[in-house]
Amino acid sequence: MSDFAELSLGDKRIQLPVITGTEDEKAIDIAKLRDETGYITIDSGYKNTGATKSAITFLDGELGILRYRGYSIEELAEKASFLEVAYLLIYGELPTAEQYATFENSIKMHTIVNEDMRKIFEGFPVNAHPMGVLSAMVCAMSAFYTGDKSGSDELNIIRLMAKMPSMATWSYKKSQGHPVNYPNNSLDYCSNFLNMMFALPVAPYQVDPVVSAALNKLLILHADHEQNCSTSTVRLVGSSHASLYASISAGINALSGPLHGGANQEVIEMLEAIKADGGDTAKYIAMAKDKNSGFRLMGFGHRVYKNFDPRARIIKKAADDVLAALGINDPVLKIASELEAAALSDEYFVARKLYPNVDFYSGIIYRALGIPTDMFTVMFAIGRLPGWIAQWKEMKANKEPIGRPRQVYVGATPREYVSMDQR
């Protein structure tokens, strides 16, 4: 096969280089297209556009493959801790025991959040959405760590990994009217988060190992997912040489949208609505098949995966294990189980490959763990943080140019100004 593609425009022909990735993905390099032809390409939503070359995550939607730095998601979810995976994504290799200890201890040294940040937090209303609060708090870190206090990129990476879970719990504690909990650095990363979320000053809190293990797995599954909306946002904002904090804050805002990170929250809201309507799952399955009903089953199918989402296979088992271990009897989760069974066996859904996705199962697990619905996307953000950091770090190391998409203008042609009294 030739290493270029030929483009014909009228009587002019140009050759465009073909780039091949390590997994044999092919791309046509159009970097010089406008200079040589005056043309640009249009690709709404960037579904066919590769904005970068990356060595972090490989995703094959047709075959249902997801790998971080070459390691399968299945193996990492089964064997690794979240901080191991974070180190892998950020630095490119799994850590040695010594490297892991240094990384973990460095994070523990920075879990305390500046008390002046708490003053900013107290200005938010009690019903503020936790994602809006989290993005603002992360962005505010740019003001706290600036000038002589800015530190190296490595220090800012550690600061974010350490402080974001602490700040994330504040919204929940405020919503309950409870005082915030300080980090307990004797605990591992996931157990520490759970302690900050659920411990009360009136009684000791014992972290359930089943809950901590489930959270560890969930965070790993969310840790990176190639060039999605929020990740592309992090890279685009970072390409202007904005700080790591500003770039991650932008990613959090992108993730907050219901078409991206808000999908798992919509799953539970849908299940609650079905319950409120009597819990007749057969009725809603029929509505989902009817194009005129206006109803859509949330948490089924995926824009990228044309086969089963590999993360969903892992998280389904985790959901089954958690529900069994905790002995939870929740009618909303019963409805979810009935919808899942129908979708996996009904020919309508099977033929269209509308399988339950990671959002469907993660919403179920988070509910079972006691995480409130409006915190689901915050959990997603905590999991995605090392992926965002790795993408920002790679973009900066590769000295990628500032992102500047073009457009095809379809507005008014030249016209003259008319004074107001003549309009």
C-alpha positions as a Markdown table, in Angstrom:
| # | Residue | x | y | z |
|---|---|---|---|---|
| 1 | Met | 0.0 | 0.0 | 0.0 |
| 2 | Ser | 1.3 | 3.5 | -0.9 |
| 3 | Asp | 2.3 | 5.8 | 2.0 |
| 4 | Phe | 0.2 | 8.7 | 0.6 |
| 5 | Ala | -3.4 | 9.4 | -0.5 |
| 6 | Glu | -4.1 | 11.4 | -3.7 |
| 7 | Leu | -6.6 | 14.1 | -3.8 |
| 8 | Ser | -8.0 | 15.5 | -7.0 |
| 9 | Leu | -9.5 | 19.0 | -7.1 |
| 10 | Gly | -10.4 | 20.0 | -10.7 |
| 11 | Asp | -7.2 | 19.7 | -12.7 |
| 12 | Lys | -5.0 | 19.8 | -9.6 |
| 13 | Arg | -3.8 | 16.7 | -7.8 |
| 14 | Ile | -1.9 | 16.6 | -4.5 |
| 15 | Gln | -0.5 | 13.8 | -2.4 |
| 16 | Leu | -1.3 | 13.7 | 1.3 |
| 17 | Pro | 0.9 | 11.6 | 3.6 |
| 18 | Val | -0.7 | 8.5 | 5.2 |
| 19 | Ile | 0.3 | 7.9 | 8.9 |
| 20 | Thr | 0.1 | 4.5 | 10.5 |
| 21 | Gly | -0.2 | 4.0 | 14.2 |
| 22 | Thr | 1.3 | 1.1 | 16.2 |
| 23 | Glu | -2.0 | -0.7 | 16.1 |
| 24 | Asp | -2.2 | -0.3 | 12.4 |
| 25 | Glu | -4.7 | 2.6 | 12.5 |
| 26 | Lys | -4.5 | 4.7 | 9.3 |
| 27 | Ala | -4.8 | 8.5 | 9.0 |
| 28 | Ile | -4.4 | 11.0 | 6.2 |
| 29 | Asp | -2.3 | 13.9 | 7.2 |
| 30 | Ile | -4.0 | 17.1 | 5.9 |
| 31 | Ala | -1.7 | 19.6 | 7.7 |
| 32 | Lys | -0.7 | 21.2 | 4.4 |
| 33 | Leu | -4.0 | 20.9 | 2.6 |
| 34 | Arg | -5.0 | 24.6 | 2.9 |
| 35 | Asp | -1.6 | 25.9 | 2.0 |
| 36 | Glu | -1.5 | 23.8 | -1.2 |
| 37 | Thr | -5.2 | 24.0 | -2.3 |
| 38 | Gly | -6.9 | 26.8 | -0.3 |
| 39 | Tyr | -9.4 | 24.2 | 0.9 |
| 40 | Ile | -10.2 | 23.0 | 4.5 |
| 41 | Thr | -12.1 | 20.0 | 5.7 |
| 42 | Ile | -15.5 | 20.0 | 7.5 |
| 43 | Asp | -16.1 | 17.3 | 10.1 |
| 44 | Ser | -18.8 | 18.3 | 12.5 |
| 45 | Gly | -18.2 | 16.8 | 15.9 |
| 46 | Tyr | -14.7 | 15.7 | 14.8 |
| 47 | Lys | -15.9 | 12.1 | 14.3 |
| 48 | Asn | -13.3 | 11.5 | 11.6 |
| 49 | Thr | -10.6 | 13.9 | 12.7 |
| 50 | Gly | -7.5 | 12.9 | 14.6 |
| 51 | Ala | -6.3 | 16.0 | 16.5 |
| 52 | Thr | -3.2 | 14.4 | 17.8 |
| 53 | Lys | -0.9 | 11.4 | 17.9 |
| 54 | Ser | -1.0 | 9.9 | 21.4 |
| 55 | Ala | 0.7 | 7.0 | 23.1 |
| 56 | Ile | -1.7 | 6.8 | 26.1 |
| 57 | Thr | -4.9 | 4.9 | 25.3 |
| 58 | Phe | -5.8 | 2.6 | 22.5 |
| 59 | Leu | -9.5 | 2.1 | 21.7 |
| 60 | Asp | -11.1 | -0.1 | 19.1 |
| 61 | Gly | -14.8 | 0.4 | 19.0 |
| 62 | Glu | -15.6 | -2.3 | 16.5 |
| 63 | Leu | -13.7 | -5.0 | 18.5 |
| 64 | Gly | -14.5 | -3.7 | 21.9 |
| 65 | Ile | -10.9 | -3.2 | 23.0 |
| 66 | Leu | -9.6 | -0.7 | 25.5 |
| 67 | Arg | -5.9 | -0.5 | 26.6 |
| 68 | Tyr | -4.0 | 1.9 | 28.8 |
| 69 | Arg | -0.3 | 2.2 | 27.6 |
| 70 | Gly | -0.7 | -1.3 | 26.1 |
| 71 | Tyr | -2.3 | -3.0 | 29.1 |
| 72 | Ser | -5.8 | -4.4 | 28.7 |
| 73 | Ile | -8.5 | -2.7 | 30.8 |
| 74 | Glu | -9.6 | -6.2 | 31.9 |
| 75 | Glu | -6.2 | -7.0 | 33.4 |
| 76 | Leu | -5.8 | -3.6 | 35.1 |
| 77 | Ala | -9.2 | -3.6 | 36.6 |
| 78 | Glu | -8.6 | -7.1 | 38.0 |
| 79 | Lys | -5.1 | -6.7 | 39.3 |
| 80 | Ala | -4.1 | -3.1 | 39.8 |
| 81 | Ser | -4.9 | -0.3 | 42.3 |
| 82 | Phe | -6.2 | 3.0 | 41.0 |
| 83 | Leu | -3.0 | 4.8 | 41.9 |
| 84 | Glu | -1.0 | 2.2 | 40.0 |
| 85 | Val | -3.1 | 3.0 | 36.9 |
| 86 | Ala | -2.7 | 6.7 | 37.5 |
| 87 | Tyr | 1.0 | 6.4 | 37.6 |
| 88 | Leu | 1.0 | 4.2 | 34.5 |
| 89 | Leu | -1.1 | 6.8 | 32.6 |
| 90 | Ile | 0.9 | 9.8 | 33.7 |
| 91 | Tyr | 4.4 | 8.4 | 33.5 |
| 92 | Gly | 4.1 | 5.7 | 30.8 |
| 93 | Glu | 5.1 | 2.6 | 32.8 |
| 94 | Leu | 3.7 | 0.6 | 35.8 |
| 95 | Pro | 5.6 | 1.7 | 38.9 |
| 96 | Thr | 8.1 | -0.3 | 40.8 |
| 97 | Ala | 7.4 | -0.8 | 44.5 |
| 98 | Glu | 9.7 | 2.1 | 45.3 |
| 99 | Gln | 8.2 | 4.3 | 42.7 |
| 100 | Tyr | 4.7 | 3.5 | 43.9 |
| 101 | Ala | 5.6 | 4.2 | 47.5 |
| 102 | Thr | 7.1 | 7.6 | 46.6 |
| 103 | Phe | 4.1 | 8.5 | 44.4 |
| 104 | Glu | 1.5 | 7.5 | 47.1 |
| 105 | Asn | 3.4 | 9.2 | 49.9 |
| 106 | Ser | 3.8 | 12.4 | 47.8 |
| 107 | Ile | 0.1 | 12.5 | 47.3 |
| 108 | Lys | -0.6 | 12.0 | 51.0 |
| 109 | Met | 1.7 | 14.9 | 51.8 |
| 110 | His | -0.6 | 17.2 | 49.8 |
| 111 | Thr | -4.1 | 16.1 | 50.7 |
| 112 | Ile | -4.8 | 19.1 | 53.0 |
| 113 | Val | -6.5 | 21.9 | 51.1 |
| 114 | Asn | -5.6 | 25.6 | 51.9 |
| 115 | Glu | -8.1 | 26.9 | 54.5 |
| 116 | Asp | -8.6 | 30.0 | 52.4 |
| 117 | Met | -10.0 | 27.7 | 49.7 |
| 118 | Arg | -12.7 | 26.8 | 52.2 |
| 119 | Lys | -13.7 | 30.4 | 52.4 |
| 120 | Ile | -14.3 | 30.4 | 48.6 |
| 121 | Phe | -16.3 | 27.1 | 49.0 |
| 122 | Glu | -18.5 | 28.6 | 51.7 |
| 123 | Gly | -19.8 | 31.2 | 49.2 |
| 124 | Phe | -21.6 | 28.5 | 47.1 |
| 125 | Pro | -25.3 | 27.9 | 47.9 |
| 126 | Val | -26.1 | 24.6 | 49.5 |
| 127 | Asn | -27.9 | 23.4 | 46.4 |
| 128 | Ala | -25.1 | 24.2 | 44.0 |
| 129 | His | -24.4 | 21.3 | 41.7 |
| 130 | Pro | -21.2 | 19.6 | 42.9 |
| 131 | Met | -19.6 | 19.7 | 39.4 |
| 132 | Gly | -19.9 | 23.5 | 39.1 |
| 133 | Val | -18.4 | 23.8 | 42.6 |
| 134 | Leu | -15.6 | 21.3 | 41.7 |
| 135 | Ser | -14.6 | 23.1 | 38.5 |
| 136 | Ala | -14.5 | 26.4 | 40.3 |
| 137 | Met | -12.4 | 25.1 | 43.1 |
| 138 | Val | -9.9 | 23.4 | 40.8 |
| 139 | Cys | -9.7 | 26.6 | 38.7 |
| 140 | Ala | -9.1 | 28.6 | 41.9 |
| 141 | Met | -6.0 | 26.6 | 42.5 |
| 142 | Ser | -4.4 | 28.6 | 39.7 |
| 143 | Ala | -4.7 | 31.6 | 41.9 |
| 144 | Phe | -3.3 | 29.8 | 45.0 |
| 145 | Tyr | -0.3 | 28.3 | 43.2 |
| 146 | Thr | 1.0 | 31.0 | 41.0 |
| 147 | Gly | 4.2 | 33.0 | 40.7 |
| 148 | Asp | 6.8 | 31.9 | 43.3 |
| 149 | Lys | 4.3 | 29.3 | 44.6 |
| 150 | Ser | 3.4 | 27.8 | 41.3 |
| 151 | Gly | 5.9 | 24.9 | 41.5 |
| 152 | Ser | 6.9 | 22.4 | 38.9 |
| 153 | Asp | 4.5 | 20.5 | 36.7 |
| 154 | Glu | 5.3 | 17.4 | 38.7 |
| 155 | Leu | 4.3 | 19.1 | 41.9 |
| 156 | Asn | 1.1 | 20.4 | 40.5 |
| 157 | Ile | 0.2 | 16.9 | 39.2 |
| 158 | Ile | 0.7 | 15.6 | 42.8 |
| 159 | Arg | -1.3 | 18.5 | 44.2 |
| 160 | Leu | -4.3 | 17.8 | 42.0 |
| 161 | Met | -4.3 | 14.1 | 42.6 |
| 162 | Ala | -4.2 | 14.8 | 46.3 |
| 163 | Lys | -6.6 | 17.7 | 46.7 |
| 164 | Met | -9.3 | 17.1 | 44.2 |
| 165 | Pro | -10.9 | 14.2 | 46.1 |
| 166 | Ser | -10.8 | 16.2 | 49.3 |
| 167 | Met | -12.6 | 19.2 | 47.7 |
| 168 | Ala | -15.1 | 16.8 | 45.9 |
| 169 | Thr | -16.4 | 15.6 | 49.3 |
| 170 | Trp | -17.1 | 19.1 | 50.5 |
| 171 | Ser | -20.3 | 19.5 | 48.5 |
| 172 | Tyr | -21.8 | 16.3 | 49.9 |
| 173 | Lys | -21.0 | 17.2 | 53.5 |
| 174 | Lys | -22.5 | 20.7 | 53.0 |
| 175 | Ser | -25.7 | 19.2 | 51.5 |
| 176 | Gln | -26.1 | 17.1 | 54.6 |
| 177 | Gly | -25.4 | 20.0 | 57.0 |
| 178 | His | -22.3 | 18.1 | 58.3 |
| 179 | Pro | -18.8 | 19.4 | 58.9 |
| 180 | Val | -16.2 | 18.5 | 56.3 |
| 181 | Asn | -13.8 | 15.7 | 57.2 |
| 182 | Tyr | -10.0 | 16.2 | 56.9 |
| 183 | Pro | -8.0 | 13.5 | 55.0 |
| 184 | Asn | -6.8 | 10.4 | 57.0 |
| 185 | Asn | -3.5 | 9.6 | 55.4 |
| 186 | Ser | -3.3 | 6.2 | 57.1 |
| 187 | Leu | -5.9 | 5.1 | 54.6 |
| 188 | Asp | -5.4 | 4.2 | 50.9 |
| 189 | Tyr | -6.6 | 6.5 | 48.2 |
| 190 | Cys | -10.1 | 5.1 | 47.8 |
| 191 | Ser | -10.7 | 4.4 | 51.5 |
| 192 | Asn | -9.6 | 7.9 | 52.3 |
| 193 | Phe | -12.2 | 9.3 | 49.9 |
| 194 | Leu | -15.0 | 7.2 | 51.4 |
| 195 | Asn | -13.9 | 8.3 | 54.9 |
| 196 | Met | -14.1 | 12.0 | 54.0 |
| 197 | Met | -17.5 | 11.4 | 52.4 |
| 198 | Phe | -19.3 | 9.3 | 55.1 |
| 199 | Ala | -17.5 | 9.6 | 58.4 |
| 200 | Leu | -19.2 | 11.6 | 61.2 |
| 201 | Pro | -17.5 | 13.2 | 64.2 |
| 202 | Val | -19.8 | 11.4 | 66.6 |
| 203 | Ala | -18.8 | 7.8 | 65.8 |
| 204 | Pro | -15.9 | 5.9 | 64.2 |
| 205 | Tyr | -16.3 | 5.0 | 60.6 |
| 206 | Gln | -15.1 | 1.7 | 59.3 |
| 207 | Val | -14.5 | 1.6 | 55.5 |
| 208 | Asp | -16.2 | -1.5 | 54.0 |
| 209 | Pro | -13.5 | -3.3 | 51.9 |
| 210 | Val | -16.2 | -4.4 | 49.4 |
| 211 | Val | -17.1 | -0.8 | 48.9 |
| 212 | Ser | -13.5 | 0.4 | 48.6 |
| 213 | Ala | -12.7 | -2.4 | 46.1 |
| 214 | Ala | -15.7 | -1.5 | 44.0 |
| 215 | Leu | -14.7 | 2.2 | 44.0 |
| 216 | Asn | -11.1 | 1.3 | 43.0 |
| 217 | Lys | -12.4 | -0.7 | 40.0 |
| 218 | Leu | -14.8 | 2.1 | 39.0 |
| 219 | Leu | -12.1 | 4.8 | 39.0 |
| 220 | Ile | -9.8 | 2.5 | 36.9 |
| 221 | Leu | -12.5 | 2.0 | 34.3 |
| 222 | His | -13.0 | 5.8 | 34.1 |
| 223 | Ala | -9.3 | 6.7 | 34.1 |
| 224 | Asp | -8.9 | 7.5 | 30.4 |
| 225 | His | -10.9 | 7.0 | 27.2 |
| 226 | Glu | -8.8 | 8.5 | 24.3 |
| 227 | Gln | -9.8 | 11.8 | 22.7 |
| 228 | Asn | -13.3 | 12.3 | 24.0 |
| 229 | Cys | -15.0 | 15.7 | 24.6 |
| 230 | Ser | -13.5 | 16.5 | 28.0 |
| 231 | Thr | -10.0 | 15.2 | 27.2 |
| 232 | Ser | -9.9 | 17.1 | 23.9 |
| 233 | Thr | -11.0 | 20.2 | 25.9 |
| 234 | Val | -8.1 | 19.7 | 28.4 |
| 235 | Arg | -5.6 | 19.4 | 25.5 |
| 236 | Leu | -7.1 | 22.4 | 23.6 |
| 237 | Val | -7.1 | 24.7 | 26.6 |
| 238 | Gly | -3.6 | 23.4 | 27.6 |
| 239 | Ser | -2.3 | 24.2 | 24.1 |
| 240 | Ser | -2.6 | 27.9 | 24.9 |
| 241 | His | -0.1 | 27.2 | 27.8 |
| 242 | Ala | -2.9 | 27.7 | 30.3 |
| 243 | Ser | -2.0 | 26.1 | 33.7 |
| 244 | Leu | -2.7 | 22.5 | 34.5 |
| 245 | Tyr | -5.4 | 23.7 | 37.0 |
| 246 | Ala | -7.2 | 25.8 | 34.3 |
| 247 | Ser | -7.0 | 23.0 | 31.8 |
| 248 | Ile | -8.4 | 20.4 | 34.2 |
| 249 | Ser | -11.2 | 22.8 | 35.3 |
| 250 | Ala | -12.2 | 23.2 | 31.6 |
| 251 | Gly | -12.3 | 19.4 | 31.3 |
| 252 | Ile | -14.5 | 19.1 | 34.4 |
| 253 | Asn | -16.9 | 21.6 | 32.8 |
| 254 | Ala | -17.0 | 19.6 | 29.6 |
| 255 | Leu | -17.6 | 16.4 | 31.5 |
| 256 | Ser | -20.5 | 18.0 | 33.4 |
| 257 | Gly | -22.7 | 17.9 | 30.2 |
| 258 | Pro | -25.4 | 15.3 | 30.1 |
| 259 | Leu | -24.2 | 13.9 | 26.8 |
| 260 | His | -20.8 | 13.2 | 28.4 |
| 261 | Gly | -20.2 | 12.6 | 32.0 |
| 262 | Gly | -23.8 | 13.2 | 33.1 |
| 263 | Ala | -25.1 | 10.1 | 31.5 |
| 264 | Asn | -24.8 | 7.9 | 34.6 |
| 265 | Gln | -26.9 | 10.4 | 36.5 |
| 266 | Glu | -29.5 | 10.3 | 33.8 |
| 267 | Val | -29.7 | 6.5 | 34.2 |
| 268 | Ile | -30.7 | 6.7 | 37.8 |
| 269 | Glu | -33.1 | 9.6 | 37.1 |
| 270 | Met | -34.7 | 7.4 | 34.4 |
| 271 | Leu | -35.0 | 4.5 | 36.8 |
| 272 | Glu | -36.6 | 6.7 | 39.4 |
| 273 | Ala | -39.1 | 8.0 | 36.8 |
| 274 | Ile | -40.0 | 4.4 | 35.9 |
| 275 | Lys | -40.5 | 3.5 | 39.5 |
| 276 | Ala | -42.7 | 6.6 | 40.1 |
| 277 | Asp | -44.8 | 5.5 | 37.1 |
| 278 | Gly | -45.5 | 2.1 | 38.7 |
| 279 | Gly | -42.3 | 0.2 | 37.8 |
| 280 | Asp | -43.7 | -1.4 | 34.6 |
| 281 | Thr | -40.4 | -2.2 | 32.7 |
| 282 | Ala | -42.2 | -3.9 | 29.9 |
| 283 | Lys | -44.1 | -0.7 | 29.2 |
| 284 | Tyr | -40.8 | 1.3 | 28.9 |
| 285 | Ile | -39.1 | -1.4 | 26.8 |
| 286 | Ala | -42.0 | -1.1 | 24.4 |
| 287 | Met | -41.7 | 2.7 | 24.4 |
| 288 | Ala | -38.0 | 2.5 | 23.7 |
| 289 | Lys | -38.8 | 0.5 | 20.5 |
| 290 | Asp | -41.4 | 3.1 | 19.4 |
| 291 | Lys | -39.7 | 6.0 | 17.6 |
| 292 | Asn | -42.8 | 8.1 | 18.2 |
| 293 | Ser | -42.9 | 7.7 | 22.0 |
| 294 | Gly | -40.1 | 10.3 | 22.6 |
| 295 | Phe | -38.6 | 7.9 | 25.3 |
| 296 | Arg | -35.0 | 6.8 | 25.2 |
| 297 | Leu | -33.4 | 4.2 | 27.4 |
| 298 | Met | -30.4 | 5.9 | 29.0 |
| 299 | Gly | -27.3 | 3.8 | 29.5 |
| 300 | Phe | -27.6 | 1.6 | 26.5 |
| 301 | Gly | -25.3 | 1.7 | 23.4 |
| 302 | His | -22.2 | 3.8 | 22.9 |
| 303 | Arg | -21.1 | 6.3 | 20.3 |
| 304 | Val | -17.7 | 4.7 | 19.9 |
| 305 | Tyr | -18.2 | 1.0 | 20.8 |
| 306 | Lys | -20.1 | -0.8 | 18.1 |
| 307 | Asn | -19.8 | -4.0 | 20.0 |
| 308 | Phe | -20.1 | -4.5 | 23.8 |
| 309 | Asp | -18.3 | -1.9 | 25.9 |
| 310 | Pro | -15.4 | -3.8 | 27.5 |
| 311 | Arg | -15.7 | -1.7 | 30.6 |
| 312 | Ala | -19.4 | -2.7 | 31.0 |
| 313 | Arg | -18.4 | -6.4 | 31.2 |
| 314 | Ile | -16.1 | -5.7 | 34.1 |
| 315 | Ile | -18.5 | -3.3 | 35.9 |
| 316 | Lys | -21.5 | -5.6 | 35.5 |
| 317 | Lys | -19.7 | -8.3 | 37.6 |
| 318 | Ala | -18.7 | -5.6 | 40.1 |
| 319 | Ala | -22.3 | -4.5 | 40.3 |
| 320 | Asp | -23.5 | -8.0 | 40.9 |
| 321 | Asp | -20.8 | -8.6 | 43.6 |
| 322 | Val | -21.5 | -5.3 | 45.4 |
| 323 | Leu | -25.3 | -5.8 | 45.5 |
| 324 | Ala | -24.9 | -9.4 | 46.7 |
| 325 | Ala | -22.2 | -8.5 | 49.4 |
| 326 | Leu | -24.2 | -5.5 | 50.7 |
| 327 | Gly | -27.5 | -7.2 | 50.6 |
| 328 | Ile | -29.2 | -4.2 | 49.1 |
| 329 | Asn | -32.9 | -4.4 | 48.4 |
| 330 | Asp | -33.7 | -1.3 | 46.3 |
| 331 | Pro | -36.7 | -1.3 | 43.9 |
| 332 | Val | -34.9 | 1.1 | 41.6 |
| 333 | Leu | -32.0 | -1.4 | 41.2 |
| 334 | Lys | -34.6 | -4.2 | 40.6 |
| 335 | Ile | -36.0 | -2.1 | 37.7 |
| 336 | Ala | -32.4 | -1.7 | 36.4 |
| 337 | Ser | -31.9 | -5.5 | 36.5 |
| 338 | Glu | -35.2 | -6.1 | 34.6 |
| 339 | Leu | -34.2 | -3.5 | 31.9 |
| 340 | Glu | -30.7 | -5.1 | 31.6 |
| 341 | Ala | -32.2 | -8.6 | 31.2 |
| 342 | Ala | -34.6 | -7.4 | 28.5 |
| 343 | Ala | -31.9 | -5.5 | 26.6 |
| 344 | Leu | -29.6 | -8.5 | 26.6 |
| 345 | Ser | -32.2 | -10.9 | 25.3 |
| 346 | Asp | -34.6 | -8.8 | 23.2 |
| 347 | Glu | -33.9 | -9.1 | 19.5 |
| 348 | Tyr | -34.6 | -5.4 | 18.9 |
| 349 | Phe | -31.7 | -4.3 | 21.2 |
| 350 | Val | -29.4 | -7.2 | 20.3 |
| 351 | Ala | -29.7 | -6.5 | 16.6 |
| 352 | Arg | -28.9 | -2.8 | 17.1 |
| 353 | Lys | -26.1 | -3.7 | 19.6 |
| 354 | Leu | -27.8 | -1.5 | 22.3 |
| 355 | Tyr | -26.1 | -3.2 | 25.2 |
| 356 | Pro | -25.9 | -1.7 | 28.7 |
| 357 | Asn | -22.8 | 0.5 | 28.8 |
| 358 | Val | -20.5 | 1.7 | 31.6 |
| 359 | Asp | -22.8 | 4.5 | 32.5 |
| 360 | Phe | -25.7 | 2.1 | 33.2 |
| 361 | Tyr | -23.7 | -0.1 | 35.6 |
| 362 | Ser | -21.7 | 2.7 | 37.2 |
| 363 | Gly | -24.9 | 4.5 | 38.2 |
| 364 | Ile | -26.2 | 1.4 | 39.8 |
| 365 | Ile | -23.0 | 0.8 | 41.8 |
| 366 | Tyr | -22.7 | 4.4 | 42.9 |
| 367 | Arg | -26.3 | 4.3 | 44.2 |
| 368 | Ala | -25.6 | 1.1 | 46.0 |
| 369 | Leu | -22.5 | 2.6 | 47.6 |
| 370 | Gly | -24.5 | 5.5 | 49.0 |
| 371 | Ile | -23.2 | 8.1 | 46.6 |
| 372 | Pro | -25.9 | 10.7 | 45.9 |
| 373 | Thr | -27.0 | 11.1 | 42.3 |
| 374 | Asp | -25.7 | 14.6 | 41.8 |
| 375 | Met | -22.2 | 13.3 | 42.8 |
| 376 | Phe | -22.0 | 10.7 | 40.1 |
| 377 | Thr | -20.3 | 12.9 | 37.6 |
| 378 | Val | -17.9 | 14.1 | 40.3 |
| 379 | Met | -16.9 | 10.4 | 40.8 |
| 380 | Phe | -16.3 | 10.2 | 37.0 |
| 381 | Ala | -14.1 | 13.3 | 37.2 |
| 382 | Ile | -12.0 | 11.8 | 40.0 |
| 383 | Gly | -11.5 | 8.7 | 38.0 |
| 384 | Arg | -10.7 | 10.6 | 34.8 |
| 385 | Leu | -8.2 | 13.0 | 36.5 |
| 386 | Pro | -5.0 | 10.9 | 35.8 |
| 387 | Gly | -6.1 | 10.5 | 32.2 |
| 388 | Trp | -6.6 | 14.3 | 31.8 |
| 389 | Ile | -3.2 | 14.9 | 33.4 |
| 390 | Ala | -1.5 | 12.4 | 31.2 |
| 391 | Gln | -3.0 | 13.9 | 28.1 |
| 392 | Trp | -2.1 | 17.5 | 29.2 |
| 393 | Lys | 1.5 | 16.3 | 30.0 |
| 394 | Glu | 1.9 | 14.5 | 26.6 |
| 395 | Met | 0.5 | 17.6 | 24.7 |
| 396 | Lys | 3.1 | 19.8 | 26.5 |
| 397 | Ala | 6.0 | 17.3 | 26.1 |
| 398 | Asn | 5.3 | 17.1 | 22.3 |
| 399 | Lys | 5.2 | 20.9 | 22.0 |
| 400 | Glu | 2.0 | 20.8 | 20.2 |
| 401 | Pro | 0.8 | 24.1 | 18.6 |
| 402 | Ile | -2.1 | 26.1 | 20.0 |
| 403 | Gly | -5.4 | 24.5 | 18.9 |
| 404 | Arg | -7.2 | 26.7 | 16.3 |
| 405 | Pro | -10.0 | 24.9 | 14.4 |
| 406 | Arg | -11.3 | 26.6 | 11.2 |
| 407 | Gln | -14.8 | 27.1 | 9.9 |
| 408 | Val | -16.7 | 27.6 | 6.7 |
| 409 | Tyr | -18.5 | 30.9 | 7.0 |
| 410 | Val | -22.2 | 30.8 | 6.0 |
| 411 | Gly | -23.3 | 34.2 | 7.3 |
| 412 | Ala | -24.3 | 37.5 | 5.5 |
| 413 | Thr | -22.2 | 38.7 | 2.6 |
| 414 | Pro | -20.8 | 42.4 | 2.7 |
| 415 | Arg | -23.4 | 45.0 | 3.4 |
| 416 | Glu | -23.4 | 48.6 | 4.4 |
| 417 | Tyr | -24.3 | 50.1 | 7.8 |
| 418 | Val | -27.8 | 51.7 | 8.0 |
| 419 | Ser | -28.4 | 54.4 | 10.7 |
| 420 | Met | -30.9 | 53.5 | 13.3 |
| 421 | Asp | -33.6 | 56.0 | 12.2 |
| 422 | Gln | -33.7 | 54.4 | 8.8 |
| 423 | Arg | -34.0 | 50.7 | 9.9 |
